[in-house]
Amino acid sequence: MTLAQDLENLEQLRNRGSLSEAEFAQAKARLLQPPAATPLAKASALNGLRRSASDRWLGGVCGGLASFTGLDTWLWRLALTLLLILGGTGLLVYVLMWILVPLENVGEAIRL
């Protein structure tokens, strides 16, 4: 059932007297509010992170982060380079992501 059909059904119930104004308003608000994001949904969204097979200099980590977040690749490269210069953390993060984040499929890289 679509949202429009659900709202129409609620309107019909209110017109017939099956729902009071308060019940109608509460049911309509429940239908119109977006579903709450569950921790599982956030974790499954993170599963979409892949190293880039097409936009890569070394391991494709920055290209993958760019396509995942929508930021430009050069911003990720700059951020990791600054972290490398300012304490070496950038190298650790890059190597860990190179090892732990899977490479995207070749078919996905061609479609992009």
Backbone atoms as SQL, in Angstrom:
CREATE TABLE atoms (id INTEGER PRIMARY KEY, chain TEXT, resi INTEGER, resn TEXT, atom TEXT, x REAL, y REAL, z REAL);
INSERT INTO atoms VALUES
  (1, 'A', 1, 'MET', 'N', 0.830, -1.179, 0.000),
  (2, 'A', 1, 'MET', 'CA', 0.000, 0.000, 0.000),
  (3, 'A', 1, 'MET', 'C', 0.880, 1.251, 0.000),
  (4, 'A', 2, 'THR', 'N', 0.492, 2.233, -0.759),
  (5, 'A', 2, 'THR', 'CA', 1.270, 3.462, -0.818),
  (6, 'A', 2, 'THR', 'C', 0.836, 4.422, 0.282),
  (7, 'A', 3, 'LEU', 'N', 1.618, 5.440, 0.479),
  (8, 'A', 3, 'LEU', 'CA', 1.316, 6.443, 1.491),
  (9, 'A', 3, 'LEU', 'C', 0.004, 7.156, 1.175),
  (10, 'A', 4, 'ALA', 'N', -0.221, 7.453, -0.094),
  (11, 'A', 4, 'ALA', 'CA', -1.462, 8.139, -0.491),
  (12, 'A', 4, 'ALA', 'C', -2.680, 7.270, -0.188),
  (13, 'A', 5, 'GLN', 'N', -2.574, 5.974, -0.443),
  (14, 'A', 5, 'GLN', 'CA', -3.697, 5.074, -0.153),
  (15, 'A', 5, 'GLN', 'C', -3.942, 4.968, 1.348),
  (16, 'A', 6, 'ASP', 'N', -2.865, 4.915, 2.128),
  (17, 'A', 6, 'ASP', 'CA', -3.013, 4.854, 3.581),
  (18, 'A', 6, 'ASP', 'C', -3.696, 6.112, 4.115),
  (19, 'A', 7, 'LEU', 'N', -3.280, 7.267, 3.604),
  (20, 'A', 7, 'LEU', 'CA', -3.900, 8.523, 4.043),
  (21, 'A', 7, 'LEU', 'C', -5.374, 8.584, 3.630),
  (22, 'A', 8, 'GLU', 'N', -5.678, 8.084, 2.461),
  (23, 'A', 8, 'GLU', 'CA', -7.064, 8.058, 1.991),
  (24, 'A', 8, 'GLU', 'C', -7.912, 7.140, 2.872),
  (25, 'A', 9, 'ASN', 'N', -7.362, 5.985, 3.257),
  (26, 'A', 9, 'ASN', 'CA', -8.081, 5.074, 4.154),
  (27, 'A', 9, 'ASN', 'C', -8.324, 5.711, 5.518),
  (28, 'A', 10, 'LEU', 'N', -7.338, 6.426, 6.019),
  (29, 'A', 10, 'LEU', 'CA', -7.517, 7.132, 7.298),
  (30, 'A', 10, 'LEU', 'C', -8.614, 8.188, 7.192),
  (31, 'A', 11, 'GLU', 'N', -8.621, 8.908, 6.096),
  (32, 'A', 11, 'GLU', 'CA', -9.649, 9.934, 5.867),
  (33, 'A', 11, 'GLU', 'C', -11.039, 9.307, 5.829),
  (34, 'A', 12, 'GLN', 'N', -11.164, 8.166, 5.176),
  (35, 'A', 12, 'GLN', 'CA', -12.455, 7.481, 5.118),
  (36, 'A', 12, 'GLN', 'C', -12.895, 7.009, 6.497),
  (37, 'A', 13, 'LEU', 'N', -11.959, 6.495, 7.289),
  (38, 'A', 13, 'LEU', 'CA', -12.301, 6.070, 8.648),
  (39, 'A', 13, 'LEU', 'C', -12.752, 7.253, 9.496),
  (40, 'A', 14, 'ARG', 'N', -12.096, 8.387, 9.317),
  (41, 'A', 14, 'ARG', 'CA', -12.504, 9.579, 10.072),
  (42, 'A', 14, 'ARG', 'C', -13.866, 10.054, 9.625),
  (43, 'A', 15, 'ASN', 'N', -14.141, 10.041, 8.323),
  (44, 'A', 15, 'ASN', 'CA', -15.438, 10.478, 7.809),
  (45, 'A', 15, 'ASN', 'C', -16.574, 9.572, 8.274),
  (46, 'A', 16, 'ARG', 'N', -16.308, 8.275, 8.430),
  (47, 'A', 16, 'ARG', 'CA', -17.327, 7.340, 8.908),
  (48, 'A', 16, 'ARG', 'C', -17.542, 7.440, 10.410),
  (49, 'A', 17, 'GLY', 'N', -16.642, 8.115, 11.095),
  (50, 'A', 17, 'GLY', 'CA', -16.768, 8.257, 12.537),
  (51, 'A', 17, 'GLY', 'C', -16.022, 7.185, 13.310),
  (52, 'A', 18, 'SER', 'N', -15.267, 6.354, 12.632),
  (53, 'A', 18, 'SER', 'CA', -14.508, 5.292, 13.309),
  (54, 'A', 18, 'SER', 'C', -13.305, 5.848, 14.056),
  (55, 'A', 19, 'LEU', 'N', -12.790, 6.988, 13.582),
  (56, 'A', 19, 'LEU', 'CA', -11.650, 7.631, 14.226),
  (57, 'A', 19, 'LEU', 'C', -12.042, 9.031, 14.682),
  (58, 'A', 20, 'SER', 'N', -11.601, 9.372, 15.882),
  (59, 'A', 20, 'SER', 'CA', -11.808, 10.748, 16.346),
  (60, 'A', 20, 'SER', 'C', -10.751, 11.634, 15.687),
  (61, 'A', 21, 'GLU', 'N', -10.907, 12.944, 15.844),
  (62, 'A', 21, 'GLU', 'CA', -9.924, 13.874, 15.267),
  (63, 'A', 21, 'GLU', 'C', -8.532, 13.639, 15.853),
  (64, 'A', 22, 'ALA', 'N', -8.461, 13.373, 17.165),
  (65, 'A', 22, 'ALA', 'CA', -7.167, 13.151, 17.808),
  (66, 'A', 22, 'ALA', 'C', -6.528, 11.860, 17.297),
  (67, 'A', 23, 'GLU', 'N', -7.322, 10.808, 17.158),
  (68, 'A', 23, 'GLU', 'CA', -6.798, 9.539, 16.651),
  (69, 'A', 23, 'GLU', 'C', -6.337, 9.686, 15.197),
  (70, 'A', 24, 'PHE', 'N', -7.123, 10.429, 14.403),
  (71, 'A', 24, 'PHE', 'CA', -6.764, 10.664, 13.010),
  (72, 'A', 24, 'PHE', 'C', -5.438, 11.412, 12.916),
  (73, 'A', 25, 'ALA', 'N', -5.285, 12.475, 13.726),
  (74, 'A', 25, 'ALA', 'CA', -4.064, 13.266, 13.699),
  (75, 'A', 25, 'ALA', 'C', -2.862, 12.425, 14.128),
  (76, 'A', 26, 'GLN', 'N', -3.053, 11.577, 15.139),
  (77, 'A', 26, 'GLN', 'CA', -1.960, 10.735, 15.625),
  (78, 'A', 26, 'GLN', 'C', -1.552, 9.695, 14.564),
  (79, 'A', 27, 'ALA', 'N', -2.539, 9.063, 13.929),
  (80, 'A', 27, 'ALA', 'CA', -2.248, 8.061, 12.906),
  (81, 'A', 27, 'ALA', 'C', -1.592, 8.705, 11.686),
  (82, 'A', 28, 'LYS', 'N', -2.051, 9.899, 11.311),
  (83, 'A', 28, 'LYS', 'CA', -1.470, 10.595, 10.167),
  (84, 'A', 28, 'LYS', 'C', -0.024, 10.993, 10.453),
  (85, 'A', 29, 'ALA', 'N', 0.238, 11.470, 11.659),
  (86, 'A', 29, 'ALA', 'CA', 1.603, 11.842, 12.033),
  (87, 'A', 29, 'ALA', 'C', 2.508, 10.620, 12.023),
  (88, 'A', 30, 'ARG', 'N', 2.005, 9.483, 12.471),
  (89, 'A', 30, 'ARG', 'CA', 2.794, 8.252, 12.474),
  (90, 'A', 30, 'ARG', 'C', 3.124, 7.812, 11.049),
  (91, 'A', 31, 'LEU', 'N', 2.170, 7.989, 10.136),
  (92, 'A', 31, 'LEU', 'CA', 2.421, 7.618, 8.737),
  (93, 'A', 31, 'LEU', 'C', 3.433, 8.544, 8.065),
  (94, 'A', 32, 'LEU', 'N', 3.368, 9.824, 8.402),
  (95, 'A', 32, 'LEU', 'CA', 4.210, 10.799, 7.710),
  (96, 'A', 32, 'LEU', 'C', 5.625, 10.907, 8.256),
  (97, 'A', 33, 'GLN', 'N', 5.865, 10.433, 9.473),
  (98, 'A', 33, 'GLN', 'CA', 7.213, 10.538, 10.012),
  (99, 'A', 33, 'GLN', 'C', 8.090, 9.449, 9.414),
  (100, 'A', 34, 'PRO', 'N', 9.337, 9.798, 9.079),
  (101, 'A', 34, 'PRO', 'CA', 10.239, 8.806, 8.474),
  (102, 'A', 34, 'PRO', 'C', 10.604, 7.738, 9.496),
  (103, 'A', 35, 'PRO', 'N', 10.890, 6.527, 9.040),
  (104, 'A', 35, 'PRO', 'CA', 11.272, 5.470, 9.972),
  (105, 'A', 35, 'PRO', 'C', 12.596, 5.791, 10.642),
  (106, 'A', 36, 'ALA', 'N', 12.691, 5.455, 11.895),
  (107, 'A', 36, 'ALA', 'CA', 13.913, 5.721, 12.650),
  (108, 'A', 36, 'ALA', 'C', 15.026, 4.807, 12.157),
  (109, 'A', 37, 'ALA', 'N', 16.210, 5.370, 12.038),
  (110, 'A', 37, 'ALA', 'CA', 17.363, 4.591, 11.588),
  (111, 'A', 37, 'ALA', 'C', 17.825, 3.687, 12.722),
  (112, 'A', 38, 'THR', 'N', 17.935, 2.440, 12.439),
  (113, 'A', 38, 'THR', 'CA', 18.391, 1.488, 13.436),
  (114, 'A', 38, 'THR', 'C', 19.902, 1.343, 13.321),
  (115, 'A', 39, 'PRO', 'N', 20.560, 0.926, 14.391),
  (116, 'A', 39, 'PRO', 'CA', 22.013, 0.715, 14.299),
  (117, 'A', 39, 'PRO', 'C', 22.383, -0.294, 13.220),
  (118, 'A', 40, 'LEU', 'N', 21.509, -1.278, 12.991),
  (119, 'A', 40, 'LEU', 'CA', 21.781, -2.266, 11.954),
  (120, 'A', 40, 'LEU', 'C', 21.781, -1.618, 10.574),
  (121, 'A', 41, 'ALA', 'N', 20.871, -0.656, 10.351),
  (122, 'A', 41, 'ALA', 'CA', 20.827, 0.039, 9.065),
  (123, 'A', 41, 'ALA', 'C', 22.092, 0.863, 8.849),
  (124, 'A', 42, 'LYS', 'N', 22.597, 1.471, 9.908),
  (125, 'A', 42, 'LYS', 'CA', 23.837, 2.244, 9.784),
  (126, 'A', 42, 'LYS', 'C', 25.014, 1.328, 9.477),
  (127, 'A', 43, 'ALA', 'N', 25.046, 0.168, 10.112),
  (128, 'A', 43, 'ALA', 'CA', 26.136, -0.779, 9.859),
  (129, 'A', 43, 'ALA', 'C', 26.059, -1.322, 8.442),
  (130, 'A', 44, 'SER', 'N', 24.847, -1.590, 7.954),
  (131, 'A', 44, 'SER', 'CA', 24.741, -2.109, 6.591),
  (132, 'A', 44, 'SER', 'C', 25.077, -1.029, 5.569),
  (133, 'A', 45, 'ALA', 'N', 24.858, 0.238, 5.897),
  (134, 'A', 45, 'ALA', 'CA', 25.260, 1.317, 4.995),
  (135, 'A', 45, 'ALA', 'C', 26.782, 1.378, 4.897),
  (136, 'A', 46, 'LEU', 'N', 27.457, 1.107, 5.993),
  (137, 'A', 46, 'LEU', 'CA', 28.918, 1.108, 5.989),
  (138, 'A', 46, 'LEU', 'C', 29.460, -0.048, 5.160),
  (139, 'A', 47, 'ASN', 'N', 28.665, -1.099, 4.982),
  (140, 'A', 47, 'ASN', 'CA', 29.098, -2.226, 4.160),
  (141, 'A', 47, 'ASN', 'C', 29.225, -1.834, 2.691),
  (142, 'A', 48, 'GLY', 'N', 28.700, -0.684, 2.294),
  (143, 'A', 48, 'GLY', 'CA', 28.821, -0.223, 0.917),
  (144, 'A', 48, 'GLY', 'C', 30.170, 0.394, 0.606),
  (145, 'A', 49, 'LEU', 'N', 31.013, 0.578, 1.620),
  (146, 'A', 49, 'LEU', 'CA', 32.336, 1.173, 1.409),
  (147, 'A', 49, 'LEU', 'C', 33.238, 0.171, 0.700),
  (148, 'A', 50, 'ARG', 'N', 33.781, 0.587, -0.423),
  (149, 'A', 50, 'ARG', 'CA', 34.678, -0.250, -1.224),
  (150, 'A', 50, 'ARG', 'C', 35.842, 0.605, -1.712),
  (151, 'A', 51, 'ARG', 'N', 37.011, -0.016, -1.866),
  (152, 'A', 51, 'ARG', 'CA', 38.137, 0.675, -2.486),
  (153, 'A', 51, 'ARG', 'C', 37.869, 0.790, -3.977),
  (154, 'A', 52, 'SER', 'N', 38.262, 1.898, -4.557),
  (155, 'A', 52, 'SER', 'CA', 37.991, 2.146, -5.969),
  (156, 'A', 52, 'SER', 'C', 38.966, 1.385, -6.857),
  (157, 'A', 53, 'ALA', 'N', 38.419, 0.781, -7.895),
  (158, 'A', 53, 'ALA', 'CA', 39.273, 0.095, -8.869),
  (159, 'A', 53, 'ALA', 'C', 39.674, 1.031, -10.008),
  (160, 'A', 54, 'SER', 'N', 38.943, 2.133, -10.162),
  (161, 'A', 54, 'SER', 'CA', 39.226, 3.039, -11.275),
  (162, 'A', 54, 'SER', 'C', 39.920, 4.327, -10.832),
  (163, 'A', 55, 'ASP', 'N', 39.591, 4.852, -9.667),
  (164, 'A', 55, 'ASP', 'CA', 40.172, 6.101, -9.172),
  (165, 'A', 55, 'ASP', 'C', 41.172, 5.754, -8.076),
  (166, 'A', 56, 'ARG', 'N', 42.386, 5.375, -8.485),
  (167, 'A', 56, 'ARG', 'CA', 43.359, 4.940, -7.501),
  (168, 'A', 56, 'ARG', 'C', 44.756, 5.392, -7.873),
  (169, 'A', 57, 'TRP', 'N', 45.525, 5.714, -6.845),
  (170, 'A', 57, 'TRP', 'CA', 46.946, 5.970, -7.024),
  (171, 'A', 57, 'TRP', 'C', 47.729, 4.798, -6.446),
  (172, 'A', 58, 'LEU', 'N', 47.363, 4.404, -5.226),
  (173, 'A', 58, 'LEU', 'CA', 48.016, 3.246, -4.611),
  (174, 'A', 58, 'LEU', 'C', 47.015, 2.109, -4.448),
  (175, 'A', 59, 'GLY', 'N', 46.185, 2.207, -3.419),
  (176, 'A', 59, 'GLY', 'CA', 45.272, 1.116, -3.127),
  (177, 'A', 59, 'GLY', 'C', 43.822, 1.403, -3.425),
  (178, 'A', 60, 'GLY', 'N', 43.491, 2.615, -3.829),
  (179, 'A', 60, 'GLY', 'CA', 42.113, 2.965, -4.130),
  (180, 'A', 60, 'GLY', 'C', 41.299, 3.372, -2.926),
  (181, 'A', 61, 'VAL', 'N', 41.960, 3.584, -1.784),
  (182, 'A', 61, 'VAL', 'CA', 41.253, 3.932, -0.548),
  (183, 'A', 61, 'VAL', 'C', 40.592, 5.299, -0.679),
  (184, 'A', 62, 'CYS', 'N', 41.325, 6.294, -1.122),
  (185, 'A', 62, 'CYS', 'CA', 40.767, 7.657, -1.225),
  (186, 'A', 62, 'CYS', 'C', 39.668, 7.724, -2.279),
  (187, 'A', 63, 'GLY', 'N', 39.816, 7.012, -3.376),
  (188, 'A', 63, 'GLY', 'CA', 38.771, 6.964, -4.395),
  (189, 'A', 63, 'GLY', 'C', 37.509, 6.313, -3.865),
  (190, 'A', 64, 'GLY', 'N', 37.671, 5.258, -3.076),
  (191, 'A', 64, 'GLY', 'CA', 36.516, 4.603, -2.469),
  (192, 'A', 64, 'GLY', 'C', 35.831, 5.485, -1.449),
  (193, 'A', 65, 'LEU', 'N', 36.615, 6.177, -0.635),
  (194, 'A', 65, 'LEU', 'CA', 36.038, 7.106, 0.335),
  (195, 'A', 65, 'LEU', 'C', 35.303, 8.240, -0.371),
  (196, 'A', 66, 'ALA', 'N', 35.854, 8.692, -1.488),
  (197, 'A', 66, 'ALA', 'CA', 35.230, 9.776, -2.241),
  (198, 'A', 66, 'ALA', 'C', 33.874, 9.347, -2.796),
  (199, 'A', 67, 'SER', 'N', 33.810, 8.173, -3.368),
  (200, 'A', 67, 'SER', 'CA', 32.525, 7.725, -3.923),
  (201, 'A', 67, 'SER', 'C', 31.528, 7.394, -2.822),
  (202, 'A', 68, 'PHE', 'N', 32.003, 6.972, -1.651),
  (203, 'A', 68, 'PHE', 'CA', 31.118, 6.639, -0.534),
  (204, 'A', 68, 'PHE', 'C', 30.534, 7.884, 0.122),
  (205, 'A', 69, 'THR', 'N', 31.357, 8.939, 0.251),
  (206, 'A', 69, 'THR', 'CA', 30.917, 10.136, 0.960),
  (207, 'A', 69, 'THR', 'C', 30.434, 11.258, 0.056),
  (208, 'A', 70, 'GLY', 'N', 30.816, 11.235, -1.215),
  (209, 'A', 70, 'GLY', 'CA', 30.416, 12.299, -2.123),
  (210, 'A', 70, 'GLY', 'C', 31.403, 13.454, -2.170),
  (211, 'A', 71, 'LEU', 'N', 32.468, 13.380, -1.397),
  (212, 'A', 71, 'LEU', 'CA', 33.514, 14.406, -1.438),
  (213, 'A', 71, 'LEU', 'C', 34.484, 14.086, -2.569),
  (214, 'A', 72, 'ASP', 'N', 35.242, 15.086, -2.994),
  (215, 'A', 72, 'ASP', 'CA', 36.232, 14.866, -4.034),
  (216, 'A', 72, 'ASP', 'C', 37.385, 14.014, -3.511),
  (217, 'A', 73, 'THR', 'N', 38.002, 13.278, -4.408),
  (218, 'A', 73, 'THR', 'CA', 39.116, 12.403, -4.041),
  (219, 'A', 73, 'THR', 'C', 40.295, 13.197, -3.495),
  (220, 'A', 74, 'TRP', 'N', 40.544, 14.354, -4.094),
  (221, 'A', 74, 'TRP', 'CA', 41.696, 15.138, -3.659),
  (222, 'A', 74, 'TRP', 'C', 41.548, 15.593, -2.218),
  (223, 'A', 75, 'LEU', 'N', 40.328, 15.790, -1.727),
  (224, 'A', 75, 'LEU', 'CA', 40.138, 16.168, -0.318),
  (225, 'A', 75, 'LEU', 'C', 40.549, 15.035, 0.614),
  (226, 'A', 76, 'TRP', 'N', 40.212, 13.812, 0.245),
  (227, 'A', 76, 'TRP', 'CA', 40.609, 12.654, 1.062),
  (228, 'A', 76, 'TRP', 'C', 42.125, 12.468, 1.010),
  (229, 'A', 77, 'ARG', 'N', 42.707, 12.667, -0.149),
  (230, 'A', 77, 'ARG', 'CA', 44.162, 12.543, -0.258),
  (231, 'A', 77, 'ARG', 'C', 44.868, 13.605, 0.580),
  (232, 'A', 78, 'LEU', 'N', 44.325, 14.825, 0.544),
  (233, 'A', 78, 'LEU', 'CA', 44.894, 15.909, 1.346),
  (234, 'A', 78, 'LEU', 'C', 44.763, 15.609, 2.835),
  (235, 'A', 79, 'ALA', 'N', 43.598, 15.134, 3.256),
  (236, 'A', 79, 'ALA', 'CA', 43.378, 14.839, 4.678),
  (237, 'A', 79, 'ALA', 'C', 44.317, 13.742, 5.171),
  (238, 'A', 80, 'LEU', 'N', 44.467, 12.679, 4.401),
  (239, 'A', 80, 'LEU', 'CA', 45.362, 11.596, 4.820),
  (240, 'A', 80, 'LEU', 'C', 46.829, 12.019, 4.767),
  (241, 'A', 81, 'THR', 'N', 47.179, 12.889, 3.814),
  (242, 'A', 81, 'THR', 'CA', 48.547, 13.402, 3.762),
  (243, 'A', 81, 'THR', 'C', 48.843, 14.284, 4.966),
  (244, 'A', 82, 'LEU', 'N', 47.887, 15.133, 5.333),
  (245, 'A', 82, 'LEU', 'CA', 48.080, 15.972, 6.527),
  (246, 'A', 82, 'LEU', 'C', 48.198, 15.121, 7.786),
  (247, 'A', 83, 'LEU', 'N', 47.384, 14.058, 7.881),
  (248, 'A', 83, 'LEU', 'CA', 47.509, 13.161, 9.021),
  (249, 'A', 83, 'LEU', 'C', 48.858, 12.446, 9.035),
  (250, 'A', 84, 'LEU', 'N', 49.384, 12.153, 7.858),
  (251, 'A', 84, 'LEU', 'CA', 50.701, 11.527, 7.762),
  (252, 'A', 84, 'LEU', 'C', 51.786, 12.481, 8.251),
  (253, 'A', 85, 'ILE', 'N', 51.710, 13.725, 7.814),
  (254, 'A', 85, 'ILE', 'CA', 52.720, 14.719, 8.196),
  (255, 'A', 85, 'ILE', 'C', 52.616, 15.069, 9.676),
  (256, 'A', 86, 'LEU', 'N', 51.406, 15.142, 10.201),
  (257, 'A', 86, 'LEU', 'CA', 51.195, 15.587, 11.581),
  (258, 'A', 86, 'LEU', 'C', 51.114, 14.419, 12.567),
  (259, 'A', 87, 'GLY', 'N', 51.970, 13.453, 12.427),
  (260, 'A', 87, 'GLY', 'CA', 52.024, 12.405, 13.429),
  (261, 'A', 87, 'GLY', 'C', 52.046, 10.993, 12.884),
  (262, 'A', 88, 'GLY', 'N', 51.869, 10.819, 11.609),
  (263, 'A', 88, 'GLY', 'CA', 51.948, 9.486, 11.038),
  (264, 'A', 88, 'GLY', 'C', 50.661, 8.685, 11.070),
  (265, 'A', 89, 'THR', 'N', 49.597, 9.253, 11.590),
  (266, 'A', 89, 'THR', 'CA', 48.331, 8.532, 11.683),
  (267, 'A', 89, 'THR', 'C', 47.758, 8.231, 10.311),
  (268, 'A', 90, 'GLY', 'N', 47.976, 9.111, 9.355),
  (269, 'A', 90, 'GLY', 'CA', 47.441, 8.927, 8.014),
  (270, 'A', 90, 'GLY', 'C', 47.930, 7.643, 7.368),
  (271, 'A', 91, 'LEU', 'N', 49.207, 7.314, 7.572),
  (272, 'A', 91, 'LEU', 'CA', 49.753, 6.079, 7.014),
  (273, 'A', 91, 'LEU', 'C', 49.086, 4.860, 7.641),
  (274, 'A', 92, 'LEU', 'N', 48.911, 4.895, 8.947),
  (275, 'A', 92, 'LEU', 'CA', 48.262, 3.783, 9.648),
  (276, 'A', 92, 'LEU', 'C', 46.826, 3.599, 9.178),
  (277, 'A', 93, 'VAL', 'N', 46.081, 4.695, 9.066),
  (278, 'A', 93, 'VAL', 'CA', 44.691, 4.635, 8.607),
  (279, 'A', 93, 'VAL', 'C', 44.626, 4.109, 7.181),
  (280, 'A', 94, 'TYR', 'N', 45.499, 4.613, 6.324),
  (281, 'A', 94, 'TYR', 'CA', 45.493, 4.194, 4.922),
  (282, 'A', 94, 'TYR', 'C', 45.807, 2.705, 4.786),
  (283, 'A', 95, 'VAL', 'N', 46.834, 2.239, 5.481),
  (284, 'A', 95, 'VAL', 'CA', 47.216, 0.830, 5.382),
  (285, 'A', 95, 'VAL', 'C', 46.118, -0.063, 5.936),
  (286, 'A', 96, 'LEU', 'N', 45.531, 0.312, 7.060),
  (287, 'A', 96, 'LEU', 'CA', 44.439, -0.489, 7.624),
  (288, 'A', 96, 'LEU', 'C', 43.245, -0.554, 6.680),
  (289, 'A', 97, 'MET', 'N', 42.897, 0.579, 6.070),
  (290, 'A', 97, 'MET', 'CA', 41.781, 0.570, 5.132),
  (291, 'A', 97, 'MET', 'C', 42.134, -0.211, 3.871),
  (292, 'A', 98, 'TRP', 'N', 43.379, -0.152, 3.448),
  (293, 'A', 98, 'TRP', 'CA', 43.820, -0.910, 2.276),
  (294, 'A', 98, 'TRP', 'C', 43.654, -2.411, 2.537),
  (295, 'A', 99, 'ILE', 'N', 43.930, -2.824, 3.770),
  (296, 'A', 99, 'ILE', 'CA', 43.824, -4.237, 4.126),
  (297, 'A', 99, 'ILE', 'C', 42.370, -4.646, 4.387),
  (298, 'A', 100, 'LEU', 'N', 41.615, -3.819, 5.103),
  (299, 'A', 100, 'LEU', 'CA', 40.296, -4.217, 5.594),
  (300, 'A', 100, 'LEU', 'C', 39.128, -3.918, 4.645),
  (301, 'A', 101, 'VAL', 'N', 39.245, -2.890, 3.827),
  (302, 'A', 101, 'VAL', 'CA', 38.139, -2.516, 2.930),
  (303, 'A', 101, 'VAL', 'C', 38.282, -3.280, 1.623),
  (304, 'A', 102, 'PRO', 'N', 37.249, -4.003, 1.210),
  (305, 'A', 102, 'PRO', 'CA', 37.365, -4.789, -0.027),
  (306, 'A', 102, 'PRO', 'C', 37.370, -3.908, -1.270),
  (307, 'A', 103, 'LEU', 'N', 37.975, -4.430, -2.314),
  (308, 'A', 103, 'LEU', 'CA', 38.031, -3.746, -3.605),
  (309, 'A', 103, 'LEU', 'C', 36.684, -3.899, -4.304),
  (310, 'A', 104, 'GLU', 'N', 36.220, -2.839, -4.970),
  (311, 'A', 104, 'GLU', 'CA', 34.950, -2.928, -5.684),
  (312, 'A', 104, 'GLU', 'C', 35.080, -3.877, -6.866),
  (313, 'A', 105, 'ASN', 'N', 33.968, -4.430, -7.291),
  (314, 'A', 105, 'ASN', 'CA', 33.966, -5.317, -8.451),
  (315, 'A', 105, 'ASN', 'C', 34.331, -4.539, -9.702),
  (316, 'A', 106, 'VAL', 'N', 34.937, -5.194, -10.652),
  (317, 'A', 106, 'VAL', 'CA', 35.329, -4.546, -11.899),
  (318, 'A', 106, 'VAL', 'C', 34.093, -4.059, -12.634),
  (319, 'A', 107, 'GLY', 'N', 32.988, -4.791, -12.583),
  (320, 'A', 107, 'GLY', 'CA', 31.735, -4.376, -13.229),
  (321, 'A', 107, 'GLY', 'C', 31.204, -3.092, -12.630),
  (322, 'A', 108, 'GLU', 'N', 31.317, -2.905, -11.299),
  (323, 'A', 108, 'GLU', 'CA', 30.892, -1.677, -10.656),
  (324, 'A', 108, 'GLU', 'C', 31.732, -0.498, -11.114),
  (325, 'A', 109, 'ALA', 'N', 33.034, -0.729, -11.286),
  (326, 'A', 109, 'ALA', 'CA', 33.925, 0.348, -11.699),
  (327, 'A', 109, 'ALA', 'C', 33.623, 0.790, -13.124),
  (328, 'A', 110, 'ILE', 'N', 33.239, -0.137, -13.977),
  (329, 'A', 110, 'ILE', 'CA', 32.929, 0.208, -15.366),
  (330, 'A', 110, 'ILE', 'C', 31.644, 0.997, -15.436),
  (331, 'A', 111, 'ARG', 'N', 30.624, 0.639, -14.633),
  (332, 'A', 111, 'ARG', 'CA', 29.342, 1.339, -14.654),
  (333, 'A', 111, 'ARG', 'C', 29.476, 2.767, -14.175),
  (334, 'A', 112, 'LEU', 'N', 30.411, 3.039, -13.258),
  (335, 'A', 112, 'LEU', 'CA', 30.568, 4.389, -12.725),
  (336, 'A', 112, 'LEU', 'C', 31.198, 5.235, -13.782);
